[in-house]
Structure formats: C-alpha cells, structure tokens
Amino acid sequence: PCLILQGERDPMGRAEEVGGYGLKDPVEVELIRHAVGITKRGFDRVVASLQPGVMEYELEAELIGEFTRNRSIFGYEPIIAAGKNACILHYVDNDQRCQAGDLVLFDVGASYANYTADLTRVFPVGGRFSPRQRELYEAVLRVLKSSIERTVVGANLRDWKRASQVQMAEELVKLGLISSEELAADSPESPACRKYFMHGLGHSLGLGVHDIAPANGPLEPGWVVTVEPGLYIPDEGIGIRLENDILVTNDGPIDLCADVPLEPDAIEDWMQS
C-alpha cells in the first residue's frame, strides 16, 4: 500500500498541476465497491483459519484462493503481520507463525477489472482482544471515524492529515505513551504523535492502489480515498492500523467498506461465527 512517512512527498503529487485527476465516475466506484466485497470474502476465510500456530503465509493462501475464485488478484503485495511484525510498515515477508495473544494486521485488497480495494483490519489470534489491545484498538478507531467525517468536499489534504495527528497525540496522552508536555509542544513540523503514528493518513484509490490525484486536493465529489491511521508500539509488540475506502460526495463521505466489520465487538463476533 506504500504508506507515506511524515515529511515524504506523497505520490498523489504527480498530478498536482493537472485538474480533474482523482475523480471517479459511478461505474468506477462500483468496480471499487465490488473489489471491496471480494476482499471481505477473503477476510471471511481468514477469520475461519486464524488460530495459534498458523503461519502468515497460510493466511495469505486463504486470500489467494478466494480472490482467484472471484476473478481477481492482489492489488498490491499483501501485508500479513503477526505480533511485532505489524510495527514494520511495509512488512511483506509473511513467513512467521501466529502465536496465542498476538494481534495480526492484514493490509490487503483485491483488484477486480484493474480497480483496487485497500483495506486494513486487525484480528486477535484466539478470537478475543486483551484489555490493552482493545484500548489501543479503540483509540485508532476513534481517529479513523473522525478522519472519515472530515473527508468532505473542499478539504485540504494537509489540514486533513494534520487534524488526525493532533487527535492521535491526544489519544497517546490518554494511553500513557506521551506526556502532556509533549502534547503541548506538538507542531506541524514536529508532530507529537510521530513516534507512534509516523505515516500519512491516506491516498487516492482506483486504477492501482495509488491513483493519480492532486497532492493537496481540495477534495471534490468523485474522489475515492483511503483513510488509514495507525499506532505502532514495538515495546509492546503491537501494531494497529485500520483502513477503509471512502467516496467523497456533496452529501458527505460514503464508506465503501461499511459492510466489513470494524468495531472490536464486531471483530470478535466475526471470528466466533
């Protein structure tokens, strides 16, 4: 998915001087929505197989099988990262064992008719989050939900990302990961969240996982963008990123991934079912 580190130039900037890029017509949106549905069916197979001792590549094989049945392929090299591996942003080895007590981060998307979904979900091996895992998960989820609400027509992408950084820093104080003094020193040049949330908030999606679009927006009706805040704590062996694909409209953001469970209780129910 090519997460962009804070301070790096986003590939969306390739068309910064060209108007109209990034917009999708209704047919394109439906192809992305269909790719999301295939990805969800892949996750259905994953949650049925996720148990202590399974290898990351075995879970990848479940996705490959379901994608192939649905005439699709991976839209990008999949990330299937158990435990501390999820703290490696572009982990693609997918060759380690999932242990009891781990969280497993899946950043995958089916590509159907050349249009790509891009989802990230986190599942607990064994089917239940620990209290600490749930606390961290819910913090990322709050930032995701607020960021989706801010994915509106006219939004400037730098301000959009900056708002997520400020909110994440406030969550980090509550989690005991940074101090109030560090929060007070927060700035756009040196975000207080950078140690634990060091990448961008999202990117344009369509023909490929990074579609050409203006680097700073503003967002227009017809954009499809990912929203993907994360929290990475190597000392605790926990990496959590949550990601949905959002259609920008004049009536507000439409979540193309709304049918894919996201709330922690829904994730646990999904795994138990």
Accessible surface in RSA format (square Angstrom, percent):
REM  Atomic radii and reference values for relative SASA: ProtOr
REM  Chains: A
REM  Algorithm: Lee & Richards
REM  Probe-radius: 1.40
REM  Slices: 20
REM RES _ NUM      All-atoms   Total-Side   Main-Chain    Non-polar    All polar
REM                ABS   REL    ABS   REL    ABS   REL    ABS   REL    ABS   REL
RES PRO A   1    12.84   9.4   4.17   3.8   8.67  31.5   4.59   3.8   8.25  51.3
RES CYS A   2    60.00  45.4  54.85  61.2   5.15  12.1  18.25  46.2  41.75  45.0
RES LEU A   3     8.09   4.5   2.62   1.9   5.47  13.7   4.25   3.0   3.84  10.3
RES ILE A   4    20.07  11.4  17.82  13.3   2.24   5.4  17.82  12.8   2.24   6.1
RES LEU A   5    71.81  40.0  71.19  50.9   0.62   1.6  71.19  50.0   0.62   1.7
RES GLN A   6    23.04  12.9   4.43   3.2  18.61  44.3   4.53   9.6  18.51  14.0
RES GLY A   7    78.96  97.4   0.00   N/A  78.96  97.4  39.64 108.8  39.32  88.1
RES GLU A   8    97.10  55.7  76.14  57.6  20.97  49.9  36.99  71.5  60.12  49.1
RES ARG A   9   169.31  71.1 140.70  71.7  28.61  68.1  78.99 108.0  90.32  54.7
RES ASP A  10    33.81  23.7  29.76  29.6   4.06   9.6  15.75  37.1  18.06  18.0
RES PRO A  11    34.83  25.4  28.62  26.1   6.21  22.6  34.83  28.8   0.00   0.0
RES MET A  12     4.19   2.2   3.66   2.4   0.54   1.3   1.96   1.7   2.23   3.0
RES GLY A  13     2.32   2.9   0.00   N/A   2.32   2.9   0.09   0.2   2.23   5.0
RES ARG A  14   136.49  57.3 100.01  51.0  36.48  86.8  57.37  78.4  79.11  47.9
RES ALA A  15     4.56   4.2   3.01   4.6   1.55   3.5   4.56   6.4   0.00   0.0
RES GLU A  16    79.28  45.5  60.20  45.5  19.08  45.4  16.70  32.3  62.59  51.1
RES GLU A  17   161.56  92.8 127.75  96.6  33.82  80.5  64.79 125.3  96.77  79.0
RES VAL A  18    68.17  44.9  63.57  57.5   4.60  11.1  66.84  58.1   1.33   3.6
RES GLY A  19    70.18  86.6   0.00   N/A  70.18  86.6  41.34 113.5  28.84  64.6
RES GLY A  20    45.78  56.4   0.00   N/A  45.78  56.4  26.35  72.3  19.43  43.5
RES TYR A  21    93.61  43.7  88.34  50.3   5.27  13.7  48.57  36.5  45.04  55.5
RES GLY A  22     6.92   8.5   0.00   N/A   6.92   8.5   0.42   1.1   6.50  14.6
RES LEU A  23    67.91  37.8  48.39  34.6  19.52  49.1  48.50  34.1  19.41  52.2
RES LYS A  24    17.79   8.7   4.55   2.8  13.24  31.5   4.80   4.3  12.99  13.8
RES ASP A  25    74.14  51.9  66.86  66.5   7.28  17.2  33.78  79.5  40.36  40.3
RES PRO A  26   108.48  79.1 102.60  93.5   5.88  21.4 107.82  89.0   0.66   4.1
RES VAL A  27   105.21  69.2 102.33  92.6   2.88   6.9 105.03  91.3   0.18   0.5
RES GLU A  28    35.93  20.6  35.93  27.2   0.00   0.0   9.54  18.4  26.40  21.6
RES VAL A  29     9.80   6.4   9.80   8.9   0.00   0.0   9.80   8.5   0.00   0.0
RES GLU A  30    94.98  54.5  91.37  69.1   3.61   8.6  48.87  94.5  46.10  37.6
RES LEU A  31    43.20  24.1  43.04  30.8   0.16   0.4  43.19  30.3   0.01   0.0
RES ILE A  32     0.00   0.0   0.00   0.0   0.00   0.0   0.00   0.0   0.00   0.0
RES ARG A  33    92.07  38.7  88.32  45.0   3.75   8.9  40.20  54.9  51.87  31.4
RES HIS A  34    81.41  44.5  73.72  51.2   7.69  19.7  50.34  51.9  31.07  36.2
RES ALA A  35     0.00   0.0   0.00   0.0   0.00   0.0   0.00   0.0   0.00   0.0
RES VAL A  36     5.74   3.8   5.74   5.2   0.00   0.0   5.74   5.0   0.00   0.0
RES GLY A  37    25.66  31.6   0.00   N/A  25.66  31.6  24.78  68.0   0.88   2.0
RES ILE A  38     0.00   0.0   0.00   0.0   0.00   0.0   0.00   0.0   0.00   0.0
RES THR A  39     0.00   0.0   0.00   0.0   0.00   0.0   0.00   0.0   0.00   0.0
RES LYS A  40    54.43  26.6  54.43  33.4   0.00   0.0  19.52  17.6  34.91  37.2
RES ARG A  41    90.30  37.9  89.38  45.6   0.92   2.2  44.73  61.1  45.57  27.6
RES GLY A  42     0.00   0.0   0.00   N/A   0.00   0.0   0.00   0.0   0.00   0.0
RES PHE A  43     0.00   0.0   0.00   0.0   0.00   0.0   0.00   0.0   0.00   0.0
RES ASP A  44    49.32  34.5  42.74  42.5   6.58  15.6  24.20  57.0  25.12  25.1
RES ARG A  45    85.81  36.0  80.57  41.1   5.25  12.5  19.08  26.1  66.74  40.4
RES VAL A  46     0.00   0.0   0.00   0.0   0.00   0.0   0.00   0.0   0.00   0.0
RES VAL A  47    13.47   8.9   7.20   6.5   6.27  15.1   7.20   6.3   6.27  17.0
RES ALA A  48    90.16  82.9  47.53  73.3  42.64  97.0  58.13  81.9  32.03  84.8
RES SER A  49    27.50  23.2  22.11  29.5   5.39  12.4  15.03  32.0  12.46  17.5
RES LEU A  50    12.36   6.9   0.00   0.0  12.36  31.1   0.00   0.0  12.36  33.3
RES GLN A  51   109.54  61.3 109.22  79.8   0.33   0.8  22.89  48.7  86.66  65.7
RES PRO A  52    74.15  54.0  54.18  49.4  19.97  72.6  54.70  45.2  19.45 120.9
RES GLY A  53    29.15  35.9   0.00   N/A  29.15  35.9  21.89  60.1   7.26  16.3
RES VAL A  54    18.43  12.1  12.63  11.4   5.80  14.0  17.37  15.1   1.06   2.9
RES MET A  55    28.29  14.6  28.29  18.7   0.00   0.0  28.11  23.9   0.18   0.2
RES GLU A  56     0.00   0.0   0.00   0.0   0.00   0.0   0.00   0.0   0.00   0.0
RES TYR A  57   113.96  53.2 109.86  62.5   4.09  10.7  75.07  56.4  38.88  47.9
RES GLU A  58    79.57  45.7  75.15  56.9   4.42  10.5  24.11  46.6  55.46  45.3
RES LEU A  59     0.16   0.1   0.16   0.1   0.00   0.0   0.16   0.1   0.00   0.0
RES GLU A  60    36.76  21.1  36.76  27.8   0.00   0.0   4.45   8.6  32.31  26.4
RES ALA A  61    56.06  51.5  47.56  73.4   8.50  19.3  48.16  67.8   7.89  20.9
RES GLU A  62    47.87  27.5  44.81  33.9   3.07   7.3   4.81   9.3  43.07  35.2
RES LEU A  63     0.00   0.0   0.00   0.0   0.00   0.0   0.00   0.0   0.00   0.0
RES ILE A  64    83.37  47.4  81.95  61.1   1.42   3.4  83.37  60.0   0.01   0.0
RES GLY A  65    24.06  29.7   0.00   N/A  24.06  29.7  23.10  63.4   0.96   2.2
RES GLU A  66    20.75  11.9  20.75  15.7   0.00   0.0   1.13   2.2  19.62  16.0
RES PHE A  67     2.18   1.1   2.18   1.4   0.00   0.0   2.18   1.3   0.00   0.0
RES THR A  68    91.45  65.0  81.15  82.3  10.30  24.5  68.48  92.0  22.97  34.7
RES ARG A  69   153.19  64.3 117.11  59.7  36.08  85.9  61.18  83.6  92.00  55.8
RES ASN A  70    33.42  23.0  25.62  24.8   7.81  18.8   6.36  15.3  27.07  26.2
RES ARG A  71   208.58  87.6 183.90  93.7  24.68  58.8  69.34  94.8 139.23  84.4
RES SER A  72     7.52   6.4   0.00   0.0   7.52  17.3   2.56   5.4   4.97   7.0
RES ILE A  73   124.06  70.6 119.88  89.3   4.18  10.1 124.06  89.3   0.00   0.0
RES PHE A  74    42.69  21.4  28.34  17.6  14.35  37.4  28.34  17.2  14.35  41.1
RES GLY A  75    22.33  27.5   0.00   N/A  22.33  27.5   2.93   8.0  19.40  43.4
RES TYR A  76    24.66  11.5  10.69   6.1  13.96  36.3  24.61  18.5   0.05   0.1
RES GLU A  77   112.39  64.5  97.51  73.8  14.88  35.4  37.93  73.4  74.46  60.8
RES PRO A  78     7.38   5.4   7.38   6.7   0.00   0.0   7.38   6.1   0.00   0.0
RES ILE A  79     1.96   1.1   1.96   1.5   0.00   0.0   1.96   1.4   0.00   0.0
RES ILE A  80     0.00   0.0   0.00   0.0   0.00   0.0   0.00   0.0   0.00   0.0
RES ALA A  81     0.06   0.1   0.06   0.1   0.00   0.0   0.06   0.1   0.00   0.0
RES ALA A  82     5.15   4.7   1.34   2.1   3.81   8.7   1.34   1.9   3.81  10.1
RES GLY A  83     7.52   9.3   0.00   N/A   7.52   9.3   6.77  18.6   0.75   1.7
RES LYS A  84   152.87  74.6 145.67  89.4   7.20  17.1  88.04  79.2  64.83  69.1
RES ASN A  85    17.54  12.1  17.40  16.8   0.13   0.3   0.13   0.3  17.40  16.8
RES ALA A  86     3.15   2.9   0.84   1.3   2.31   5.3   1.74   2.4   1.42   3.8
RES CYS A  87    26.08  19.7   6.83   7.6  19.25  45.3   6.85  17.4  19.23  20.7
RES ILE A  88    97.33  55.4  91.71  68.3   5.62  13.5  95.70  68.9   1.63   4.4
RES LEU A  89    22.04  12.3  17.12  12.2   4.92  12.4  17.31  12.2   4.73  12.7
RES HIS A  90    86.71  47.4  74.90  52.1  11.81  30.2  54.81  56.5  31.90  37.1
RES TYR A  91    13.26   6.2  10.12   5.8   3.14   8.2  13.26  10.0   0.00   0.0
RES VAL A  92    54.13  35.6  41.39  37.5  12.74  30.7  41.39  36.0  12.74  34.5
RES ASP A  93    99.83  69.9  77.13  76.8  22.69  53.7  12.48  29.4  87.34  87.1
RES ASN A  94     4.93   3.4   4.35   4.2   0.58   1.4   1.78   4.3   3.15   3.0
RES ASP A  95    67.91  47.6  59.25  59.0   8.66  20.5  21.72  51.1  46.19  46.1
RES GLN A  96    87.22  48.8  86.11  62.9   1.11   2.7  17.16  36.5  70.06  53.1
RES ARG A  97   121.52  51.0 110.99  56.6  10.53  25.1  25.39  34.7  96.13  58.3
RES CYS A  98     0.00   0.0   0.00   0.0   0.00   0.0   0.00   0.0   0.00   0.0
RES GLN A  99    97.12  54.3  96.97  70.9   0.15   0.4  37.10  79.0  60.02  45.5
RES ALA A 100    75.61  69.5  52.17  80.5  23.44  53.3  52.41  73.8  23.20  61.4
RES GLY A 101    54.97  67.8   0.00   N/A  54.97  67.8  39.64 108.8  15.33  34.3
RES ASP A 102    29.56  20.7  26.12  26.0   3.44   8.1   2.84   6.7  26.72  26.6
RES LEU A 103     5.28   2.9   2.80   2.0   2.48   6.2   2.80   2.0   2.48   6.7
RES VAL A 104     0.00   0.0   0.00   0.0   0.00   0.0   0.00   0.0   0.00   0.0
RES LEU A 105     2.01   1.1   1.33   0.9   0.69   1.7   1.33   0.9   0.69   1.8
RES PHE A 106     0.00   0.0   0.00   0.0   0.00   0.0   0.00   0.0   0.00   0.0
RES ASP A 107     0.00   0.0   0.00   0.0   0.00   0.0   0.00   0.0   0.00   0.0
RES VAL A 108     0.00   0.0   0.00   0.0   0.00   0.0   0.00   0.0   0.00   0.0
RES GLY A 109     0.05   0.1   0.00   N/A   0.05   0.1   0.00   0.0   0.05   0.1
RES ALA A 110     0.00   0.0   0.00   0.0   0.00   0.0   0.00   0.0   0.00   0.0
RES SER A 111    14.52  12.3  11.06  14.8   3.46   8.0   1.88   4.0  12.64  17.7
RES TYR A 112    64.51  30.1  64.29  36.6   0.22   0.6  18.94  14.2  45.57  56.2
RES ALA A 113    60.00  55.2  27.92  43.1  32.08  73.0  45.32  63.8  14.68  38.9
RES ASN A 114   111.68  77.0 101.58  98.2  10.09  24.3  12.74  30.7  98.93  95.6
RES TYR A 115    22.05  10.3  22.05  12.5   0.00   0.0  10.04   7.5  12.01  14.8
RES THR A 116     2.04   1.5   2.04   2.1   0.00   0.0   0.00   0.0   2.04   3.1
RES ALA A 117     0.00   0.0   0.00   0.0   0.00   0.0   0.00   0.0   0.00   0.0
RES ASP A 118     0.00   0.0   0.00   0.0   0.00   0.0   0.00   0.0   0.00   0.0
RES LEU A 119     0.00   0.0   0.00   0.0   0.00   0.0   0.00   0.0   0.00   0.0
RES THR A 120     0.00   0.0   0.00   0.0   0.00   0.0   0.00   0.0   0.00   0.0
RES ARG A 121     0.00   0.0   0.00   0.0   0.00   0.0   0.00   0.0   0.00   0.0
RES VAL A 122     0.01   0.0   0.01   0.0   0.00   0.0   0.01   0.0   0.00   0.0
RES PHE A 123     0.00   0.0   0.00   0.0   0.00   0.0   0.00   0.0   0.00   0.0
RES PRO A 124     1.04   0.8   1.04   0.9   0.00   0.0   1.04   0.9   0.00   0.0
RES VAL A 125     7.11   4.7   0.00   0.0   7.11  17.1   0.00   0.0   7.11  19.3
RES GLY A 126    51.93  64.0   0.00   N/A  51.93  64.0  28.84  79.1  23.09  51.7
RES GLY A 127     2.74   3.4   0.00   N/A   2.74   3.4   2.62   7.2   0.12   0.3
RES ARG A 128   136.81  57.4 123.64  63.0  13.16  31.3  56.13  76.7  80.67  48.9
RES PHE A 129    17.30   8.7   0.00   0.0  17.30  45.0   0.21   0.1  17.09  48.9
RES SER A 130    46.11  39.0  38.42  51.3   7.70  17.7  40.57  86.4   5.54   7.8
RES PRO A 131   120.92  88.1 107.20  97.7  13.72  49.9 115.30  95.2   5.62  34.9
RES ARG A 132    74.33  31.2  69.38  35.4   4.94  11.8  50.35  68.8  23.98  14.5
RES GLN A 133    16.22   9.1  16.22  11.9   0.00   0.0   1.58   3.4  14.64  11.1
RES ARG A 134    59.79  25.1  59.79  30.5   0.00   0.0  31.13  42.5  28.66  17.4
RES GLU A 135    75.28  43.2  70.13  53.1   5.15  12.3  29.62  57.3  45.66  37.3
RES LEU A 136     0.18   0.1   0.18   0.1   0.00   0.0   0.18   0.1   0.00   0.0
RES TYR A 137     0.00   0.0   0.00   0.0   0.00   0.0   0.00   0.0   0.00   0.0
RES GLU A 138    56.60  32.5  56.24  42.5   0.36   0.9  10.44  20.2  46.16  37.7
RES ALA A 139     0.00   0.0   0.00   0.0   0.00   0.0   0.00   0.0   0.00   0.0
RES VAL A 140     0.00   0.0   0.00   0.0   0.00   0.0   0.00   0.0   0.00   0.0
RES LEU A 141     7.32   4.1   7.32   5.2   0.00   0.0   7.32   5.1   0.00   0.0
RES ARG A 142   106.76  44.8 104.56  53.3   2.20   5.2  58.09  79.4  48.66  29.5
RES VAL A 143     0.00   0.0   0.00   0.0   0.00   0.0   0.00   0.0   0.00   0.0
RES LEU A 144     0.03   0.0   0.03   0.0   0.00   0.0   0.03   0.0   0.00   0.0
RES LYS A 145    89.80  43.8  87.03  53.4   2.77   6.6  56.09  50.5  33.71  35.9
RES SER A 146    28.59  24.2  27.73  37.0   0.86   2.0   4.88  10.4  23.71  33.2
RES SER A 147     0.01   0.0   0.00   0.0   0.01   0.0   0.01   0.0   0.00   0.0
RES ILE A 148    23.29  13.3  23.29  17.4   0.00   0.0  23.29  16.8   0.00   0.0
RES GLU A 149   125.80  72.2 111.77  84.6  14.03  33.4  40.68  78.7  85.12  69.5
RES ARG A 150    76.38  32.1  70.45  35.9   5.93  14.1  47.93  65.5  28.44  17.2
RES THR A 151     0.02   0.0   0.00   0.0   0.02   0.0   0.00   0.0   0.02   0.0
RES VAL A 152    57.48  37.8  57.31  51.9   0.16   0.4  57.48  49.9   0.00   0.0
RES VAL A 153    63.83  42.0  44.56  40.3  19.26  46.4  44.56  38.7  19.26  52.2
RES GLY A 154    47.73  58.9   0.00   N/A  47.73  58.9  26.43  72.5  21.31  47.7
RES ALA A 155    17.90  16.5   7.44  11.5  10.46  23.8  17.66  24.9   0.23   0.6
RES ASN A 156    54.54  37.6  49.73  48.1   4.81  11.6  16.07  38.7  38.47  37.2
RES LEU A 157    12.43   6.9   9.97   7.1   2.46   6.2  10.19   7.2   2.24   6.0
RES ARG A 158   142.25  59.7 136.71  69.7   5.54  13.2  66.11  90.3  76.14  46.1
RES ASP A 159    94.92  66.5  89.68  89.3   5.24  12.4  27.91  65.7  67.01  66.8
RES TRP A 160    13.93   5.6   8.13   3.9   5.81  13.6  13.30   7.1   0.63   1.0
RES LYS A 161    57.80  28.2  57.80  35.5   0.00   0.0  27.68  24.9  30.13  32.1
RES ARG A 162    46.28  19.4  46.03  23.5   0.24   0.6  33.03  45.1  13.25   8.0
RES ALA A 163    31.84  29.3  22.07  34.1   9.78  22.2  28.78  40.5   3.06   8.1
RES SER A 164     0.00   0.0   0.00   0.0   0.00   0.0   0.00   0.0   0.00   0.0
RES GLN A 165     6.66   3.7   6.66   4.9   0.00   0.0   0.19   0.4   6.47   4.9
RES VAL A 166    53.61  35.3  53.61  48.5   0.00   0.0  53.61  46.6   0.00   0.0
RES GLN A 167    31.65  17.7  30.70  22.4   0.95   2.3  18.36  39.1  13.29  10.1
RES MET A 168     0.00   0.0   0.00   0.0   0.00   0.0   0.00   0.0   0.00   0.0
RES ALA A 169     0.00   0.0   0.00   0.0   0.00   0.0   0.00   0.0   0.00   0.0
RES GLU A 170    77.29  44.4  75.21  56.9   2.08   5.0  17.95  34.7  59.34  48.5
RES GLU A 171     6.05   3.5   6.05   4.6   0.00   0.0   0.64   1.2   5.40   4.4
RES LEU A 172     0.00   0.0   0.00   0.0   0.00   0.0   0.00   0.0   0.00   0.0
RES VAL A 173    42.37  27.9  31.73  28.7  10.64  25.6  31.73  27.6  10.64  28.9
RES LYS A 174   150.55  73.4 114.95  70.5  35.60  84.8  83.84  75.5  66.71  71.1
RES LEU A 175    16.76   9.3   4.46   3.2  12.30  30.9   6.86   4.8   9.91  26.7
RES GLY A 176    65.49  80.8   0.00   N/A  65.49  80.8  32.50  89.2  32.99  73.9
RES LEU A 177    33.07  18.4  15.44  11.0  17.62  44.3  17.71  12.4  15.36  41.3
RES ILE A 178    16.66   9.5   6.01   4.5  10.65  25.7  11.30   8.1   5.35  14.5
RES SER A 179    46.28  39.1  35.89  47.9  10.40  24.0  40.03  85.2   6.26   8.8
RES SER A 180    70.40  59.5  62.65  83.6   7.75  17.9  34.28  73.0  36.12  50.6
RES GLU A 181   130.24  74.8 121.33  91.8   8.91  21.2  69.63 134.7  60.60  49.5
RES GLU A 182    91.73  52.7  85.28  64.5   6.44  15.3  38.03  73.6  53.70  43.8
RES LEU A 183    51.32  28.6  46.24  33.1   5.09  12.8  46.24  32.5   5.09  13.7
RES ALA A 184    90.42  83.1  49.85  76.9  40.57  92.3  61.76  87.0  28.66  75.9
RES ALA A 185    76.75  70.6  50.75  78.3  26.00  59.1  62.29  87.7  14.46  38.3
RES ASP A 186    31.86  22.3  10.68  10.6  21.18  50.1   4.99  11.7  26.87  26.8
RES SER A 187    31.48  26.6  30.11  40.2   1.37   3.2  25.31  53.9   6.18   8.7
RES PRO A 188    87.81  64.0  69.45  63.3  18.36  66.7  70.35  58.1  17.45 108.5
RES GLU A 189   137.54  79.0 115.95  87.7  21.59  51.4  74.60 144.3  62.94  51.4
RES SER A 190    66.77  56.4  63.66  85.0   3.12   7.2  28.59  60.9  38.19  53.5
RES PRO A 191     7.22   5.3   0.89   0.8   6.34  23.0   0.89   0.7   6.34  39.4
RES ALA A 192    18.43  16.9   0.18   0.3  18.25  41.5  10.35  14.6   8.08  21.4
RES CYS A 193     0.00   0.0   0.00   0.0   0.00   0.0   0.00   0.0   0.00   0.0
RES ARG A 194    99.91  41.9  98.47  50.2   1.44   3.4  48.43  66.2  51.48  31.2
RES LYS A 195   150.08  73.2 127.78  78.4  22.30  53.1  92.05  82.8  58.03  61.8
RES TYR A 196    18.22   8.5  18.22  10.4   0.00   0.0   3.97   3.0  14.25  17.6
RES PHE A 197     0.07   0.0   0.07   0.0   0.00   0.0   0.07   0.0   0.00   0.0
RES MET A 198    43.36  22.5  42.60  28.2   0.76   1.8  41.83  35.6   1.53   2.0
RES HIS A 199     0.08   0.0   0.00   0.0   0.08   0.2   0.00   0.0   0.08   0.1
RES GLY A 200    10.59  13.1   0.00   N/A  10.59  13.1   9.71  26.7   0.88   2.0
RES LEU A 201     2.20   1.2   0.26   0.2   1.95   4.9   0.26   0.2   1.95   5.2
RES GLY A 202    12.02  14.8   0.00   N/A  12.02  14.8   1.52   4.2  10.50  23.5
RES HIS A 203     5.39   2.9   4.90   3.4   0.49   1.3   5.34   5.5   0.06   0.1
RES SER A 204     0.02   0.0   0.00   0.0   0.02   0.0   0.00   0.0   0.02   0.0
RES LEU A 205     0.00   0.0   0.00   0.0   0.00   0.0   0.00   0.0   0.00   0.0
RES GLY A 206     0.00   0.0   0.00   N/A   0.00   0.0   0.00   0.0   0.00   0.0
RES LEU A 207    98.40  54.8  81.07  58.0  17.33  43.6  82.86  58.2  15.54  41.8
RES GLY A 208    28.40  35.0   0.00   N/A  28.40  35.0  26.26  72.1   2.15   4.8
RES VAL A 209    21.96  14.4  19.65  17.8   2.30   5.5  19.65  17.1   2.30   6.2
RES HIS A 210    28.15  15.4  15.44  10.7  12.71  32.5  15.50  16.0  12.65  14.7
RES ASP A 211    23.36  16.4  22.32  22.2   1.03   2.4   1.04   2.4  22.32  22.3
RES ILE A 212    64.95  37.0  63.37  47.2   1.58   3.8  63.37  45.6   1.58   4.3
RES ALA A 213     0.00   0.0   0.00   0.0   0.00   0.0   0.00   0.0   0.00   0.0
RES PRO A 214    14.84  10.8  14.84  13.5   0.00   0.0  14.84  12.3   0.00   0.0
RES ALA A 215    21.73  20.0  11.06  17.1  10.67  24.3  11.06  15.6  10.67  28.3
RES ASN A 216    28.96  20.0  25.86  25.0   3.10   7.5   9.80  23.6  19.16  18.5
RES GLY A 217    16.55  20.4   0.00   N/A  16.55  20.4   0.19   0.5  16.37  36.7
RES PRO A 218    79.83  58.2  78.80  71.8   1.02   3.7  78.85  65.1   0.98   6.1
RES LEU A 219     1.55   0.9   0.01   0.0   1.54   3.9   0.01   0.0   1.54   4.2
RES GLU A 220    66.61  38.2  66.60  50.4   0.00   0.0  17.24  33.3  49.37  40.3
RES PRO A 221    54.69  39.9  43.87  40.0  10.82  39.3  44.30  36.6  10.39  64.6
RES GLY A 222    13.07  16.1   0.00   N/A  13.07  16.1  10.34  28.4   2.74   6.1
RES TRP A 223     0.20   0.1   0.19   0.1   0.01   0.0   0.19   0.1   0.00   0.0
RES VAL A 224     0.00   0.0   0.00   0.0   0.00   0.0   0.00   0.0   0.00   0.0
RES VAL A 225     1.03   0.7   1.03   0.9   0.00   0.0   1.03   0.9   0.00   0.0
RES THR A 226     0.00   0.0   0.00   0.0   0.00   0.0   0.00   0.0   0.00   0.0
RES VAL A 227     0.00   0.0   0.00   0.0   0.00   0.0   0.00   0.0   0.00   0.0
RES GLU A 228     1.05   0.6   1.05   0.8   0.00   0.0   0.42   0.8   0.63   0.5
RES PRO A 229     0.00   0.0   0.00   0.0   0.00   0.0   0.00   0.0   0.00   0.0
RES GLY A 230     0.00   0.0   0.00   N/A   0.00   0.0   0.00   0.0   0.00   0.0
RES LEU A 231     1.23   0.7   0.75   0.5   0.48   1.2   0.75   0.5   0.48   1.3
RES TYR A 232     2.21   1.0   2.01   1.1   0.20   0.5   2.01   1.5   0.20   0.2
RES ILE A 233     5.51   3.1   5.51   4.1   0.00   0.0   5.51   4.0   0.00   0.0
RES PRO A 234    90.98  66.3  75.66  69.0  15.32  55.7  76.10  62.8  14.88  92.5
RES ASP A 235   142.29  99.7 103.19 102.7  39.10  92.5  34.04  80.1 108.25 108.0
RES GLU A 236    70.00  40.2  41.51  31.4  28.49  67.8  35.67  69.0  34.33  28.0
RES GLY A 237    22.77  28.1   0.00   N/A  22.77  28.1  14.24  39.1   8.52  19.1
RES ILE A 238    15.43   8.8  15.07  11.2   0.36   0.9  15.43  11.1   0.00   0.0
RES GLY A 239     0.90   1.1   0.00   N/A   0.90   1.1   0.00   0.0   0.90   2.0
RES ILE A 240     0.32   0.2   0.32   0.2   0.00   0.0   0.32   0.2   0.00   0.0
RES ARG A 241     1.64   0.7   1.64   0.8   0.00   0.0   0.00   0.0   1.64   1.0
RES LEU A 242     0.00   0.0   0.00   0.0   0.00   0.0   0.00   0.0   0.00   0.0
RES GLU A 243     0.00   0.0   0.00   0.0   0.00   0.0   0.00   0.0   0.00   0.0
RES ASN A 244     1.71   1.2   1.71   1.6   0.00   0.0   0.00   0.0   1.71   1.6
RES ASP A 245     0.00   0.0   0.00   0.0   0.00   0.0   0.00   0.0   0.00   0.0
RES ILE A 246     0.00   0.0   0.00   0.0   0.00   0.0   0.00   0.0   0.00   0.0
RES LEU A 247    20.39  11.4  20.39  14.6   0.00   0.0  20.39  14.3   0.00   0.0
RES VAL A 248     0.73   0.5   0.20   0.2   0.53   1.3   0.20   0.2   0.53   1.4
RES THR A 249    26.77  19.0  23.55  23.9   3.23   7.7  24.64  33.1   2.13   3.2
RES ASN A 250   121.63  83.9  87.76  84.8  33.87  81.6  28.38  68.3  93.26  90.1
RES ASP A 251   147.83 103.6 107.98 107.5  39.86  94.2  38.09  89.6 109.74 109.4
RES GLY A 252    19.76  24.4   0.00   N/A  19.76  24.4  16.93  46.5   2.83   6.3
RES PRO A 253    43.51  31.7  20.85  19.0  22.66  82.4  20.85  17.2  22.66 140.8
RES ILE A 254    75.06  42.7  72.13  53.7   2.93   7.1  75.06  54.1   0.00   0.0
RES ASP A 255    39.19  27.4  27.16  27.0  12.03  28.4  15.55  36.6  23.64  23.6
RES LEU A 256     8.75   4.9   0.00   0.0   8.75  22.0   0.38   0.3   8.37  22.5
RES CYS A 257     1.01   0.8   0.00   0.0   1.01   2.4   0.28   0.7   0.74   0.8
RES ALA A 258    76.98  70.8  43.44  67.0  33.53  76.3  49.55  69.8  27.42  72.6
RES ASP A 259   131.02  91.8 111.70 111.2  19.32  45.7  38.86  91.5  92.16  91.9
RES VAL A 260     4.08   2.7   1.07   1.0   3.01   7.2   1.11   1.0   2.97   8.0
RES PRO A 261    32.37  23.6  22.91  20.9   9.46  34.4  32.30  26.7   0.07   0.4
RES LEU A 262    26.37  14.7  23.29  16.7   3.07   7.7  23.29  16.4   3.07   8.3
RES GLU A 263    72.79  41.8  72.49  54.8   0.29   0.7  43.96  85.0  28.82  23.5
RES PRO A 264     5.56   4.1   5.56   5.1   0.00   0.0   5.56   4.6   0.00   0.0
RES ASP A 265    85.25  59.7  84.32  83.9   0.93   2.2  29.24  68.8  56.01  55.9
RES ALA A 266    35.79  32.9  28.57  44.1   7.22  16.4  32.82  46.2   2.97   7.9
RES ILE A 267     0.00   0.0   0.00   0.0   0.00   0.0   0.00   0.0   0.00   0.0
RES GLU A 268    13.85   8.0  13.85  10.5   0.00   0.0   0.29   0.6  13.57  11.1
RES ASP A 269    90.32  63.3  85.45  85.0   4.88  11.5  28.34  66.7  61.98  61.8
RES TRP A 270    24.19   9.7  16.70   8.1   7.49  17.6  20.15  10.7   4.04   6.6
RES MET A 271    24.93  12.9   5.14   3.4  19.79  47.1   5.14   4.4  19.79  26.2
RES GLN A 272   102.93  57.6  69.58  50.9  33.35  79.4  24.69  52.6  78.24  59.3
RES SER A 273   122.80 103.8  52.08  69.5  70.72 162.9  66.20 141.0  56.60  79.3
END  Absolute sums over single chains surface
CHAIN  1 A    11249.0       8916.6       2332.4       6097.7       5151.3
END  Absolute sums over all chains
TOTAL         11249.0       8916.6       2332.4       6097.7       5151.3
